[in-house]
Amino acid sequence: MQLLSWQDSAVRDALRRVKHNKPFCYGLTNYIAANLSANVLLAVGAGPAIGAALDWQTAFGRHANALWINAACLMSNSPHEVRQAARAAHEAGVPWVLDPVAVGAGATEYDRVVVGLLDFKPTAIRGNASELIALAGGQGGGKGVETTLTSLDALPFIEEFSRIQQCVTAVSGAVDYITDGNRTFLVEGGDARLTQVTGAGCSLGALSAALLSASDDSLTAVTVAHVIYAEASGRASDARGTGSFAVRFLDELSLLDPNEA
């Protein structure tokens, strides 16, 4: 297991590529998280488009540099629209990220639709411990969109799941673990108030998509997204409350300089 931090050159190099390439990232996400997700992408130099409008999900899913799907988009998108986007990305070889929000919390029909998205081979899957344990076939025990378990609890589940699915899986928590089933990275730091900012976890899926677009190493790319999140939130840790923290986090994200000493 390897620790990756802002001090590692791989992190700065990946952020530099995103800022230079300005990837077009298309997403289907819930209306609660859409604004923050777009702003997170803009803060690192990527260009977002969000939502299913007419044939966006097929056209953008096929031609974007990366796609992310937050499963809570099913609040306003049909299962067919969501599958269209995932299918388009998969068939075109576009890297894509699945965030299985609230899987395992007791909504059986919803779970079935989300699990069905695995047919389209997401490049990466990210979520909290309860969601990922449930997705891997365990008892996640989530309360709605909140986890009742730790990231360390999820680690053996996501390692095995990644080997079976041949994808990268990332679990967020006090320590983040990112694995492809053979190699595992850990990311420390950040600020616990990220859990009190609506859409912060969802937006990490969008950032992971942007990083995937700029790297041939999916595991490192997704890990870098988590490092960038931890670094920006850590730099915002002197904010007074959760509202000012949310604004400060975006500020610090936009100010991260891959060339800084």
Secondary structure per residue as TSV (DSSP state, phi and psi in degrees):
chain	resnum	aa	ss	phi	psi
A	1	M	-	360.0	135.3
A	2	Q	E	-123.1	135.2
A	3	L	E	-85.5	132.8
A	4	L	-	-121.2	138.0
A	5	S	-	-140.7	175.6
A	6	W	T	-58.8	-24.7
A	7	Q	T	-74.9	-14.3
A	8	D	S	-78.2	135.5
A	9	S	H	-62.7	-30.2
A	10	A	H	-61.6	-33.9
A	11	V	H	-68.4	-48.7
A	12	R	H	-66.6	-38.4
A	13	D	H	-63.1	-41.4
A	14	A	H	-66.2	-42.5
A	15	L	H	-64.9	-38.0
A	16	R	H	-61.2	-40.8
A	17	R	H	-65.6	-40.7
A	18	V	H	-62.2	-45.8
A	19	K	H	-62.9	-34.3
A	20	H	H	-77.0	-43.0
A	21	N	H	-79.4	-26.8
A	22	K	-	49.0	60.8
A	23	P	-	-64.8	146.8
A	24	F	E	-87.2	116.3
A	25	C	E	-115.3	122.0
A	26	Y	E	-104.2	137.4
A	27	G	E	-139.0	147.6
A	28	L	E	-113.2	115.0
A	29	T	-	-141.8	173.7
A	30	N	-	-78.7	156.1
A	31	Y	T	-66.7	-19.8
A	32	I	T	-71.0	-37.3
A	33	A	T	-97.3	-8.2
A	34	A	H	-60.1	-44.5
A	35	N	H	-64.5	-47.3
A	36	L	H	-66.4	-38.8
A	37	S	H	-59.9	-44.9
A	38	A	H	-63.1	-42.2
A	39	N	H	-68.7	-35.0
A	40	V	H	-62.0	-44.4
A	41	L	H	-64.8	-44.1
A	42	L	H	-62.2	-33.5
A	43	A	H	-64.6	-27.4
A	44	V	T	-102.5	4.5
A	45	G	T	99.9	1.9
A	46	A	-	-85.5	165.1
A	47	G	E	-115.9	114.6
A	48	P	E	-94.2	151.5
A	49	A	E	-138.2	134.9
A	50	I	E	-132.0	134.0
A	51	G	S	115.0	164.2
A	52	A	-	-106.9	102.2
A	53	A	-	-118.6	112.6
A	54	L	T	52.6	-112.4
A	55	D	T	-103.9	22.6
A	56	W	H	-53.9	-45.0
A	57	Q	H	-63.1	-29.7
A	58	T	H	-87.5	-43.9
A	59	A	H	-69.1	-50.3
A	60	F	H	-74.1	-35.9
A	61	G	H	-59.9	-31.5
A	62	R	H	-85.2	-33.7
A	63	H	H	-109.7	-6.5
A	64	A	S	-68.8	163.1
A	65	N	S	-77.2	-24.7
A	66	A	E	-162.1	157.4
A	67	L	E	-129.0	143.6
A	68	W	E	-130.4	143.2
A	69	I	E	-125.3	115.5
A	70	N	E	-94.4	117.8
A	71	A	G	-60.6	-21.6
A	72	A	G	-69.6	-3.6
A	73	C	G	-62.1	-16.3
A	74	L	G	-66.0	-7.9
A	75	M	G	-64.5	-29.6
A	76	S	T	-132.0	-6.8
A	77	N	S	-115.0	147.8
A	78	S	-	-78.4	156.1
A	79	P	H	-54.3	-36.6
A	80	H	H	-62.7	-44.8
A	81	E	H	-62.7	-41.1
A	82	V	H	-66.9	-42.2
A	83	R	H	-66.7	-34.1
A	84	Q	H	-58.7	-46.3
A	85	A	H	-64.4	-45.6
A	86	A	H	-63.8	-41.9
A	87	R	H	-63.8	-43.5
A	88	A	H	-61.3	-44.6
A	89	A	H	-64.9	-45.6
A	90	H	H	-59.8	-46.5
A	91	E	H	-69.2	-28.4
A	92	A	H	-91.6	-3.1
A	93	G	T	74.4	23.5
A	94	V	-	-83.2	127.6
A	95	P	-	-64.0	140.2
A	96	W	E	-144.8	153.1
A	97	V	E	-117.6	134.2
A	98	L	E	-110.8	129.6
A	99	D	E	-113.7	105.1
A	100	P	-	-84.9	62.6
A	101	V	T	-53.2	128.5
A	102	A	T	66.3	12.1
A	103	V	T	-62.4	138.3
A	104	G	T	87.6	3.0
A	105	A	S	-91.1	3.6
A	106	G	S	114.0	-2.0
A	107	A	-	-94.4	91.9
A	108	T	H	-63.3	-44.7
A	109	E	H	-65.8	-41.5
A	110	Y	H	-60.1	-47.1
A	111	D	H	-57.4	-41.0
A	112	R	H	-61.7	-42.1
A	113	V	H	-65.7	-43.5
A	114	V	H	-65.3	-46.3
A	115	V	H	-60.1	-33.9
A	116	G	H	-63.2	-23.0
A	117	L	G	-68.2	-18.2
A	118	L	G	-62.8	-19.4
A	119	D	G	-58.3	-26.1
A	120	F	G	-100.5	19.6
A	121	K	-	49.4	67.9
A	122	P	-	-57.6	143.2
A	123	T	S	-68.0	-37.6
A	124	A	E	-145.3	151.2
A	125	I	E	-130.0	131.6
A	126	R	E	-134.5	148.3
A	127	G	E	-178.6	-170.0
A	128	N	-	-91.0	175.9
A	129	A	H	-62.5	-46.0
A	130	S	H	-62.4	-42.9
A	131	E	H	-62.1	-46.3
A	132	L	H	-74.4	-34.7
A	133	I	H	-63.2	-43.4
A	134	A	H	-64.0	-43.0
A	135	L	H	-62.2	-33.3
A	136	A	T	-82.0	0.6
A	137	G	T	100.2	4.4
A	138	G	S	-93.1	-171.3
A	139	Q	-	-99.3	97.3
A	140	G	-	-74.9	-39.2
A	141	G	-	65.1	31.7
A	142	G	-	-70.2	152.1
A	143	K	B	-105.4	94.9
A	144	G	T	65.0	-122.1
A	145	V	T	-94.4	2.7
A	146	E	B	-101.5	146.1
A	147	T	-	-86.3	150.7
A	148	T	S	-111.9	4.1
A	149	L	S	-124.9	168.4
A	150	T	-	-98.0	163.3
A	151	S	H	-61.7	-34.9
A	152	L	H	-65.8	-35.9
A	153	D	H	-57.5	-36.2
A	154	A	H	-80.8	-17.9
A	155	L	H	-55.1	-51.0
A	156	P	H	-63.8	-31.1
A	157	F	H	-67.3	-45.7
A	158	I	H	-74.1	-27.7
A	159	E	H	-65.5	-45.8
A	160	E	H	-67.8	-42.0
A	161	F	H	-60.2	-42.4
A	162	S	H	-64.5	-38.7
A	163	R	H	-64.3	-41.2
A	164	I	H	-69.5	-45.2
A	165	Q	H	-84.3	-12.8
A	166	Q	T	55.3	54.1
A	167	C	S	-143.2	173.6
A	168	V	E	-91.6	136.8
A	169	T	E	-126.8	133.1
A	170	A	E	-126.9	129.2
A	171	V	E	-114.4	131.9
A	172	S	-	-96.6	147.3
A	173	G	S	179.1	-159.3
A	174	A	S	-57.2	-35.8
A	175	V	S	-124.5	133.7
A	176	D	E	-91.9	139.3
A	177	Y	E	-121.1	133.3
A	178	I	E	-130.1	127.2
A	179	T	E	-143.0	153.3
A	180	D	-	-112.0	11.6
A	181	G	S	94.9	-20.2
A	182	N	S	-114.4	-42.6
A	183	R	-	-115.2	147.2
A	184	T	E	-135.3	131.9
A	185	F	E	-107.8	153.5
A	186	L	E	-126.4	148.3
A	187	V	E	-129.5	126.8
A	188	E	-	-110.0	173.7
A	189	G	-	94.4	-159.4
A	190	G	-	90.7	-161.0
A	191	D	-	-143.5	133.0
A	192	A	G	-61.5	-19.5
A	193	R	G	-70.3	-9.9
A	194	L	G	-57.3	-31.4
A	195	T	G	-73.9	-8.2
A	196	Q	G	-108.8	8.1
A	197	V	S	-108.5	115.5
A	198	T	T	-58.9	126.4
A	199	G	T	88.0	1.1
A	200	A	H	-65.2	-44.7
A	201	G	H	-66.0	-42.0
A	202	C	H	-58.1	-41.0
A	203	S	H	-68.9	-23.7
A	204	L	H	-65.4	-29.9
A	205	G	H	-64.6	-39.8
A	206	A	H	-64.3	-44.5
A	207	L	H	-63.7	-38.5
A	208	S	H	-60.8	-39.4
A	209	A	H	-62.1	-43.9
A	210	A	H	-60.1	-42.6
A	211	L	H	-68.6	-35.9
A	212	L	H	-61.7	-33.6
A	213	S	T	-67.2	-17.1
A	214	A	T	-111.6	15.5
A	215	S	-	-150.4	147.8
A	216	D	S	-91.0	-8.5
A	217	D	-	-105.8	96.9
A	218	S	H	-63.2	-38.4
A	219	L	H	-63.4	-47.6
A	220	T	H	-64.7	-39.9
A	221	A	H	-59.9	-47.5
A	222	V	H	-68.3	-36.5
A	223	T	H	-63.3	-42.3
A	224	V	H	-59.5	-40.3
A	225	A	H	-57.9	-41.7
A	226	H	H	-68.5	-37.3
A	227	V	H	-64.2	-45.5
A	228	I	H	-60.4	-42.2
A	229	Y	H	-61.3	-46.1
A	230	A	H	-64.5	-40.7
A	231	E	H	-66.2	-46.8
A	232	A	H	-64.9	-42.5
A	233	S	H	-69.8	-33.5
A	234	G	H	-64.2	-39.6
A	235	R	H	-69.8	-20.9
A	236	A	T	-92.6	6.3
A	237	S	T	-68.9	-14.0
A	238	D	T	-89.3	5.9
A	239	A	-	-63.7	148.9
A	240	R	S	-73.7	-45.2
A	241	G	S	-138.2	-177.1
A	242	T	H	-68.2	-33.2
A	243	G	H	-66.2	-50.6
A	244	S	H	-68.2	-30.4
A	245	F	H	-62.5	-43.2
A	246	A	H	-60.1	-43.2
A	247	V	H	-68.4	-44.2
A	248	R	H	-63.3	-37.1
A	249	F	H	-58.7	-46.5
A	250	L	H	-63.3	-40.2
A	251	D	H	-57.6	-50.7
A	252	E	H	-65.7	-34.8
A	253	L	H	-62.2	-43.0
A	254	S	H	-71.4	-22.4
A	255	L	H	-93.2	-6.3
A	256	L	-	-60.7	126.0
A	257	D	-	-117.1	112.6
A	258	P	T	-64.6	-12.2
A	259	N	T	-102.0	4.4
A	260	E	-	-68.0	152.2
A	261	A	-	-72.9	360.0
